[in-house]
Amino acid sequence: MIAVKSLPLVLLFRVLVLCFIAGCMAPSFAESGAASSQASAAGATASSKAPAAKTVGGNASTADIAAAKASGKVWVNLNTGIYHRGGRWYGKTKDGKFMTVDEAKKAGYKAAKRD
């Protein structure tokens, strides 16, 4: 049985653990909701305008990859700040974007050492 003096410490520990778990998970839920609303708004405006560099919340489709390669675009991994001209990671990282080499360099992204 738990001693009466240690009971507040146990409760405090449980509250801290729950706050930590909720704090870690809360931003991901908020971002996913915001991302889906932004994606639907972007889809509505993108259909009326010329296609721009695509931002992907996952892997790019095979058609997108083929079109980007044909136009000479690179795949920028937005999390690492590295762009790929081809190879294993081209269009395959979780968060990425197709853009030209000049756009990538101007934005401060660096070329991958190995492709």
Backbone bond lengths (Angstrom), bond angles and torsions (degrees), N, CA, C in turn:
res aa  C-N    CA-C-N  psi(-1)  N-CA   C-N-CA  omega(-1)  CA-C   N-CA-C  phi
1 M - - - 1.441 - - 1.526 109.20 -
2 I 1.311 116.90 146.53 1.457 123.09 -178.21 1.519 109.59 -81.22
3 A 1.305 115.32 134.68 1.462 120.23 177.92 1.519 109.75 -68.48
4 V 1.284 117.37 149.48 1.460 122.87 -177.76 1.519 111.36 -62.30
5 K 1.325 119.27 -35.58 1.458 122.59 -178.71 1.526 111.40 -68.15
6 S 1.331 118.19 -32.56 1.461 120.29 -177.84 1.521 112.57 -87.81
7 L 1.312 118.95 -8.84 1.458 122.24 -179.03 1.527 112.38 -58.79
8 P 1.336 121.19 -46.44 1.468 119.57 178.05 1.530 112.65 -61.34
9 L 1.317 117.74 -34.12 1.461 120.18 178.23 1.524 111.39 -67.32
10 V 1.305 117.20 -39.86 1.465 121.60 178.45 1.520 109.62 -64.24
11 L 1.312 116.77 -44.53 1.466 120.49 179.13 1.526 111.15 -64.95
12 L 1.317 116.91 -40.94 1.461 121.38 177.83 1.519 110.41 -61.64
13 F 1.326 116.37 -43.63 1.461 120.88 178.72 1.526 110.51 -61.09
14 R 1.308 117.95 -44.62 1.463 121.21 179.57 1.524 111.73 -62.92
15 V 1.314 116.85 -41.30 1.459 120.74 178.30 1.525 110.42 -63.92
16 L 1.320 117.40 -42.88 1.462 120.99 179.04 1.527 111.36 -63.20
17 V 1.309 116.77 -41.75 1.471 120.56 178.63 1.519 110.21 -63.36
18 L 1.326 117.37 -45.02 1.460 120.45 179.58 1.524 111.57 -64.77
19 C 1.312 117.67 -38.82 1.463 120.79 177.77 1.519 111.09 -65.62
20 F 1.325 116.40 -39.11 1.460 120.37 178.08 1.520 110.43 -63.81
21 I 1.320 116.78 -46.01 1.469 120.36 179.73 1.519 110.33 -63.38
22 A 1.302 117.73 -45.11 1.464 120.95 -179.84 1.520 110.96 -65.69
23 G 1.320 117.57 -37.30 1.459 121.12 179.18 1.508 112.07 -67.91
24 C 1.309 117.17 -35.55 1.463 120.74 179.14 1.514 111.59 -72.16
25 M 1.299 117.64 -34.13 1.458 120.94 -176.11 1.520 112.84 -89.28
26 A 1.299 118.40 -28.51 1.454 121.35 -174.63 1.526 113.23 -59.48
27 P 1.334 121.18 -45.29 1.455 119.63 -179.66 1.519 113.15 -62.05
28 S 1.325 118.25 -36.16 1.458 119.50 -178.94 1.522 110.85 -67.18
29 F 1.340 117.94 -37.22 1.448 119.84 177.33 1.527 110.53 -68.04
30 A 1.308 116.64 -41.01 1.461 120.43 -179.81 1.521 110.84 -66.35
31 E 1.337 117.12 -41.74 1.457 120.42 -179.24 1.516 111.50 -67.47
32 S 1.340 118.14 -39.23 1.453 119.86 -178.13 1.523 110.32 -66.91
33 G 1.317 118.05 -36.89 1.460 120.73 176.92 1.514 111.59 -68.23
34 A 1.324 116.47 -41.44 1.455 120.65 178.93 1.515 110.45 -68.04
35 A 1.329 116.36 -38.74 1.461 120.15 -179.03 1.521 110.88 -65.97
36 S 1.337 117.60 -39.68 1.456 119.17 -179.06 1.524 111.14 -69.80
37 S 1.344 118.45 -36.45 1.457 120.02 177.90 1.524 110.99 -70.79
38 Q 1.346 117.14 -36.15 1.459 120.33 176.65 1.510 110.90 -68.50
39 A 1.334 116.99 -37.47 1.459 120.78 -179.63 1.518 110.59 -66.44
40 S 1.334 117.98 -39.89 1.454 119.51 178.92 1.525 110.76 -69.52
41 A 1.329 117.70 -36.39 1.462 120.44 176.67 1.517 110.88 -68.89
42 A 1.326 117.35 -39.38 1.455 121.60 179.08 1.515 110.48 -67.49
43 G 1.325 117.52 -35.91 1.457 121.05 178.43 1.510 111.52 -65.23
44 A 1.320 117.43 -35.48 1.451 121.11 179.34 1.523 111.40 -69.09
45 T 1.340 117.08 -38.45 1.457 119.46 -179.16 1.521 111.39 -82.43
46 A 1.324 117.93 -30.32 1.457 120.97 -177.54 1.523 111.58 -68.87
47 S 1.330 117.18 -29.98 1.456 119.18 -178.94 1.528 111.80 -69.86
48 S 1.317 117.88 -24.88 1.449 121.03 -179.73 1.521 113.12 -91.22
49 K 1.329 117.29 -12.37 1.457 121.38 -178.17 1.521 109.73 -117.24
50 A 1.318 115.90 172.79 1.455 120.84 176.58 1.520 109.20 -67.48
51 P 1.339 118.30 145.09 1.462 119.57 -178.59 1.522 111.74 -64.46
52 A 1.315 115.74 136.48 1.464 122.33 179.22 1.519 108.61 -106.52
53 A 1.315 116.27 -176.08 1.453 120.26 176.95 1.519 108.51 -61.22
54 K 1.301 116.70 133.29 1.448 121.07 -172.60 1.521 111.30 -88.36
55 T 1.320 116.33 131.62 1.446 121.80 172.31 1.513 106.71 -99.67
56 V 1.311 116.65 132.50 1.445 121.09 -173.32 1.515 109.98 -121.25
57 G 1.315 117.58 134.33 1.447 122.37 175.64 1.522 110.61 -94.92
58 G 1.282 117.47 27.64 1.455 124.24 -178.79 1.510 107.69 177.38
59 N 1.298 117.09 -159.19 1.455 120.58 179.50 1.522 110.13 -71.03
60 A 1.316 116.60 145.87 1.452 122.04 176.34 1.521 108.64 -78.21
61 S 1.318 116.54 153.00 1.457 119.79 178.42 1.521 109.81 -72.42
62 T 1.310 115.65 162.34 1.461 121.10 -179.63 1.519 110.55 -61.55
63 A 1.329 117.18 -38.32 1.464 121.20 179.22 1.530 111.23 -65.61
64 D 1.340 116.18 -41.01 1.471 120.34 178.22 1.526 111.08 -63.99
65 I 1.327 116.30 -41.10 1.458 120.69 179.76 1.517 110.49 -64.60
66 A 1.336 116.80 -44.90 1.461 120.52 -179.53 1.526 111.30 -63.48
67 A 1.333 116.92 -42.08 1.462 120.84 179.49 1.526 111.15 -65.71
68 A 1.328 116.98 -40.13 1.465 120.51 -179.55 1.527 111.12 -68.09
69 K 1.326 117.10 -40.92 1.468 120.34 177.78 1.516 110.82 -63.62
70 A 1.337 115.91 -40.71 1.465 120.01 -179.25 1.526 111.40 -65.03
71 S 1.321 117.00 -32.65 1.461 120.19 -179.54 1.529 112.60 -90.57
72 G 1.341 117.44 1.18 1.460 121.25 176.15 1.509 114.91 80.36
73 K 1.320 117.84 21.92 1.462 120.42 -179.90 1.513 111.23 -85.80
74 V 1.317 115.22 157.96 1.460 122.54 176.78 1.521 108.43 -107.70
75 W 1.315 115.65 161.80 1.467 122.07 176.11 1.518 107.79 -102.64
76 V 1.335 116.73 121.29 1.463 121.56 179.98 1.515 108.76 -101.41
77 N 1.329 116.08 123.47 1.453 121.92 172.80 1.526 106.20 -81.80
78 L 1.318 116.61 109.68 1.468 121.19 -175.06 1.525 112.76 -69.10
79 N 1.332 117.38 -23.07 1.466 119.97 -179.95 1.524 112.47 -78.38
80 T 1.340 116.86 -36.46 1.462 119.67 -176.33 1.520 113.09 -100.36
81 G 1.337 117.86 -19.63 1.456 120.60 -178.22 1.518 113.00 78.29
82 I 1.324 117.11 24.20 1.461 122.02 -179.53 1.520 109.01 -116.58
83 Y 1.346 116.05 139.51 1.468 117.97 176.32 1.521 110.64 -110.99
84 H 1.331 114.32 149.45 1.459 122.85 -176.14 1.523 109.59 -118.57
85 R 1.326 116.48 131.91 1.466 121.86 177.61 1.519 111.53 -84.35
86 G 1.295 117.24 -17.03 1.461 123.71 -179.13 1.505 108.32 174.28
87 G 1.312 116.45 -166.71 1.453 120.20 175.08 1.510 113.98 90.34
88 R 1.302 114.40 -162.60 1.459 123.95 -171.23 1.524 114.31 -57.97
89 W 1.310 118.36 -40.26 1.468 122.03 -172.87 1.520 113.70 -96.19
90 Y 1.323 118.71 -0.81 1.465 121.98 -177.25 1.527 109.55 -65.67
91 G 1.317 116.39 110.40 1.469 122.37 179.90 1.512 114.09 77.31
92 K 1.316 118.52 10.44 1.464 121.10 -172.67 1.517 115.42 -114.14
93 T 1.322 119.82 -9.71 1.463 119.91 -178.35 1.514 110.12 -77.62
94 K 1.311 116.80 161.36 1.457 122.04 -173.86 1.535 112.48 -61.01
95 D 1.309 116.94 -51.52 1.466 121.40 179.63 1.509 107.95 -119.32
96 G 1.320 116.33 116.67 1.444 118.78 -178.57 1.504 112.43 -155.32
97 K 1.321 114.26 177.57 1.459 120.60 -174.46 1.521 108.50 -155.15
98 F 1.331 115.97 140.55 1.458 120.77 172.76 1.525 108.39 -87.53
99 M 1.340 116.20 136.58 1.460 121.11 174.52 1.516 108.46 -160.20
100 T 1.306 115.99 169.34 1.455 119.80 178.66 1.530 109.39 -75.57
101 V 1.322 115.73 163.53 1.467 120.44 179.10 1.527 110.07 -61.83
102 D 1.327 116.80 -41.73 1.469 120.08 179.70 1.525 111.55 -62.16
103 E 1.345 116.77 -42.95 1.462 119.93 178.15 1.527 110.67 -62.58
104 A 1.326 116.71 -41.13 1.466 120.90 -179.71 1.522 110.91 -64.33
105 K 1.326 116.55 -43.79 1.470 119.78 179.82 1.525 111.04 -65.67
106 K 1.344 117.28 -41.92 1.470 120.54 179.09 1.519 111.77 -63.11
107 A 1.336 116.14 -33.56 1.461 120.41 -179.93 1.530 112.44 -79.87
108 G 1.343 116.65 -4.54 1.459 120.13 176.31 1.514 115.08 93.76
109 Y 1.336 117.54 8.87 1.457 120.34 178.43 1.524 109.78 -80.00
110 K 1.333 116.07 152.64 1.462 121.93 -177.60 1.520 110.04 -114.33
111 A 1.327 116.14 150.42 1.461 121.85 -179.85 1.531 109.40 -71.05
112 A 1.321 115.28 147.09 1.461 120.27 175.79 1.536 109.05 -69.56
113 K 1.304 115.97 143.03 1.459 119.85 179.05 1.522 111.03 -73.25
114 R 1.331 116.56 -34.09 1.460 121.73 178.19 1.513 108.63 -127.22
115 D 1.292 117.35 133.56 1.477 120.58 175.21 1.497 110.91 -121.23
